[in-house]
């Protein structure tokens, strides 16, 4: 009696079906939009303009944006029920982000014999877990929809209560030269004045 030969999975992402790659891209785009809405909420709660909101939070991690938005809402809310409502909306966005991470941060592999796509999920929090989980394009598209809808629910709340950054009334100047050469030139000029 001979054992079945092991399956040699295809790990090359270039061999994944285009519809799967499109669905993964949709997850990424929906996630970026939802993160931008949380960023806009922060600007609205701080009562700054959109440019300042971007400058402030562009490089914040999603969990940091979440915590800042919750804190600002607690400080600025006119009623506890609004705080609870935003907490619930941000909880849904947090769950959507976890689902996004399960798609974006794990490898996809393909069974070359059947064409089945699997997600290789690895975790090492306290103990090592590795699993191959079958996935379909439809499942990934459903996750993208959930991620997008979670952001839009927060946006609808912001629209209802008019929580948006204000319009920029002053003009935005051209970016200053702030590179290494500009700094060296300033230092050189300062030294020559001595």
Secondary structure per residue as TSV (DSSP state, phi and psi in degrees):
chain	resnum	aa	ss	phi	psi
A	1	X	-	360.0	123.4
A	2	X	-	-105.5	146.0
A	3	X	-	-77.1	150.4
A	4	X	-	-66.5	142.4
A	5	X	-	-66.3	146.2
A	6	X	-	-66.5	152.6
A	7	X	-	-80.4	129.7
A	8	X	-	-99.5	99.2
A	9	X	-	-72.6	149.5
A	10	X	B	-91.6	113.6
A	11	X	-	-95.5	-0.3
A	12	X	-	-77.0	113.4
A	13	X	G	-64.5	-20.0
A	14	X	G	-69.1	-15.9
A	15	X	G	-96.4	-0.7
A	16	X	S	-71.4	150.2
A	17	X	-	-62.4	140.3
A	18	X	H	-55.6	-35.4
A	19	X	H	-67.2	-30.7
A	20	X	H	-69.9	-45.4
A	21	X	H	-61.3	-38.3
A	22	X	H	-63.3	-43.2
A	23	X	H	-64.9	-40.4
A	24	X	H	-65.1	-41.3
A	25	X	H	-61.3	-37.1
A	26	X	H	-64.6	-38.8
A	27	X	H	-60.4	-45.6
A	28	X	H	-64.1	-45.4
A	29	X	H	-65.9	-41.2
A	30	X	H	-64.4	-38.7
A	31	X	H	-65.7	-42.9
A	32	X	H	-61.2	-40.0
A	33	X	H	-65.9	-43.1
A	34	X	H	-64.6	-41.7
A	35	X	H	-62.2	-37.6
A	36	X	H	-65.1	-34.1
A	37	X	H	-67.3	-39.9
A	38	X	H	-64.0	-39.6
A	39	X	H	-60.3	-41.9
A	40	X	H	-65.6	-38.5
A	41	X	H	-58.4	-44.4
A	42	X	H	-59.4	-46.0
A	43	X	H	-61.2	-40.4
A	44	X	H	-66.4	-40.6
A	45	X	H	-69.6	-31.0
A	46	X	H	-82.4	-10.8
A	47	X	T	58.5	43.5
A	48	X	-	-110.7	176.1
A	49	X	B	-89.9	169.2
A	50	X	H	-59.2	-40.4
A	51	X	H	-62.6	-44.0
A	52	X	H	-66.0	-37.2
A	53	X	H	-62.7	-41.5
A	54	X	H	-66.0	-46.8
A	55	X	H	-59.2	-37.2
A	56	X	H	-72.4	-43.3
A	57	X	H	-117.7	5.5
A	58	X	T	-57.6	-36.0
A	59	X	T	-104.3	11.8
A	60	X	-	-75.0	144.9
A	61	X	-	-70.1	158.4
A	62	X	H	-59.3	-42.7
A	63	X	H	-62.8	-35.5
A	64	X	H	-67.6	-43.0
A	65	X	H	-57.6	-44.0
A	66	X	H	-57.0	-49.8
A	67	X	H	-66.5	-39.5
A	68	X	H	-66.2	-43.5
A	69	X	H	-61.0	-42.3
A	70	X	H	-62.9	-45.0
A	71	X	H	-63.6	-45.4
A	72	X	H	-64.3	-38.0
A	73	X	H	-64.6	-41.4
A	74	X	H	-62.7	-39.4
A	75	X	H	-70.0	-38.4
A	76	X	H	-101.4	-10.5
A	77	X	-	-68.1	143.4
A	78	X	S	-84.4	-12.8
A	79	X	S	-152.9	150.9
A	80	X	H	-59.8	-30.6
A	81	X	H	-64.0	-33.3
A	82	X	H	-68.3	-37.4
A	83	X	H	-61.6	-45.8
A	84	X	H	-64.6	-37.0
A	85	X	H	-65.2	-44.6
A	86	X	H	-66.5	-39.8
A	87	X	H	-57.2	-44.6
A	88	X	H	-63.9	-43.2
A	89	X	H	-63.7	-42.8
A	90	X	H	-69.7	-29.9
A	91	X	H	-62.7	-42.7
A	92	X	H	-64.5	-41.6
A	93	X	H	-63.6	-38.9
A	94	X	H	-62.3	-42.6
A	95	X	H	-65.1	-39.8
A	96	X	H	-62.0	-38.4
A	97	X	H	-65.4	-39.0
A	98	X	H	-63.2	-39.2
A	99	X	H	-67.3	-39.5
A	100	X	H	-59.4	-45.0
A	101	X	H	-62.8	-35.8
A	102	X	H	-63.7	-27.9
A	103	X	H	-86.2	-46.9
A	104	X	H	-79.5	-31.5
A	105	X	T	-99.2	8.9
A	106	X	S	-122.0	150.4
A	107	X	E	-76.2	149.7
A	108	X	E	-105.2	138.1
A	109	X	E	-128.4	157.1
A	110	X	E	-125.1	136.3
A	111	X	-	-77.6	114.9
A	112	X	T	-66.7	-21.9
A	113	X	T	-81.4	-38.5
A	114	X	T	-108.0	-19.2
A	115	X	-	82.3	-1.3
A	116	X	-	-63.7	138.0
A	117	X	E	-99.3	136.4
A	118	X	E	-130.2	149.8
A	119	X	E	-100.5	125.1
A	120	X	E	-90.2	106.5
A	121	X	E	-106.2	124.6
A	122	X	E	-122.4	138.9
A	123	X	E	-145.0	142.6
A	124	X	E	-139.1	57.0
A	125	X	S	-105.7	92.1
A	126	X	S	89.6	-41.2
A	127	X	S	-150.2	157.1
A	128	X	E	-85.0	130.3
A	129	X	E	-130.5	130.2
A	130	X	E	-132.8	129.4
A	131	X	E	-142.6	147.7
A	132	X	E	-103.3	117.3
A	133	X	E	-118.0	123.1
A	134	X	E	-62.1	139.3
A	135	X	-	-134.7	154.6
A	136	X	-	-123.0	160.1
A	137	X	H	-59.0	-41.1
A	138	X	H	-61.2	-41.1
A	139	X	H	-62.4	-42.3
A	140	X	H	-67.8	-39.0
A	141	X	H	-63.9	-36.4
A	142	X	H	-65.4	-38.4
A	143	X	H	-65.0	-40.9
A	144	X	H	-60.4	-42.2
A	145	X	H	-63.8	-42.7
A	146	X	H	-62.2	-43.3
A	147	X	H	-61.9	-46.4
A	148	X	H	-64.8	-46.3
A	149	X	H	-64.6	-31.5
A	150	X	H	-65.2	-39.7
A	151	X	H	-68.4	-40.4
A	152	X	H	-67.6	-31.8
A	153	X	H	-64.5	-40.4
A	154	X	H	-66.1	-39.8
A	155	X	H	-62.6	-40.6
A	156	X	H	-62.7	-40.6
A	157	X	H	-60.9	-46.0
A	158	X	H	-61.9	-37.9
A	159	X	H	-66.8	-43.9
A	160	X	H	-58.9	-41.3
A	161	X	T	-103.4	8.8
A	162	X	T	51.7	53.4
A	163	X	-	-104.9	85.9
A	164	X	-	-137.6	151.5
A	165	X	-	-59.8	151.0
A	166	X	B	-80.7	162.8
A	167	X	-	-69.4	145.0
A	168	X	-	-74.7	121.5
A	169	X	-	-97.1	-22.6
A	170	X	S	-97.2	156.6
A	171	X	-	-78.2	153.6
A	172	X	-	-93.7	122.3
A	173	X	-	-74.9	170.0
A	174	X	-	-70.6	147.8
A	175	X	-	-61.9	139.4
A	176	X	-	-72.7	153.3
A	177	X	-	-73.8	114.0
A	178	X	-	-126.7	17.8
A	179	X	S	-79.2	-179.5
A	180	X	H	-60.7	-42.8
A	181	X	H	-64.2	-39.2
A	182	X	H	-64.5	-41.4
A	183	X	H	-66.3	-42.3
A	184	X	H	-61.2	-40.3
A	185	X	H	-62.7	-42.8
A	186	X	H	-63.9	-43.3
A	187	X	H	-64.7	-44.1
A	188	X	H	-60.8	-44.9
A	189	X	H	-63.2	-39.8
A	190	X	H	-66.0	-38.9
A	191	X	H	-69.2	-35.0
A	192	X	H	-69.6	-25.2
A	193	X	T	-73.0	-17.0
A	194	X	-	-76.0	360.0
